[in-house]
Amino acid sequence: MSDESAGLEPGDVPMAEDAALNALMSQWVADAPDSIDVEAALARVNARRRSERPDVQDDLAVRRTRRAGVPVHRAALWQRPAVRAAATLLVVAGATGLWLSRGATPALEETYVTAMGSAKEIRLSDGTDVRLGPASSLALQPGFGREHRRLTLRGEAWFKVTHDASRPFSIRVGATTVEDVGTAFLVRETPSSGVS
C-alpha cells in the first residue's frame, strides 16, 4: 500500500487505480468472444465421457427427453450388469440343484440276515415284530412303512403283524406272495421253492 492511499477510507479508490481497472476491464471485454456456445461445449464433454465409459448415458439429455415426453431408450434388461449377475446366479443354483438331485443315490432296500444256527428279533418301522429264522434273509423294499409294506423273505420268519387295512402287509417268498393272513403267522420257504 502506498503512502498516498494510507489515509483513505474504505470505498475511496484513488483516481489512478480506477482508471487502470477500467482499462483492464475494457481490454478483457474486447478479447472475449461474442457468445459462448454452451450446447457445443456440453456435447464435447458428453462425447468424451461416452468414449471413456460407453455404459454411462448423458443425464442431461435423458432429463430433457423426459420433460419433452419423448421415450428414453435404455439398455435392454438383459444388458444390465445386475440382471446378468442375478441370471448367472440363478442358472448356477439350478444346475447345482439338478446335479445334486440326479447324483443322489436311490433309496436302498434294508436287509436283515441271519447265519446258520442263529435267529434275530426285529421290530419293523410299521410296528410289526419279526423273528428271522436261521440262515434266512429279509429285505424291505425302499419306502417300507411310509408308502407301502412290501418285503422279500428267503428262508423262514415268524411275523406278528400290526394290521393296517389301507396298506396290506405283503411278503414275497420265491414266486409266491403272502398277504396279511392273520395277526401272527410263520412263513417258510421249502428247499423245493415251495412255501408253507
Disulfide bonds with the S-S distance in Angstrom:
none
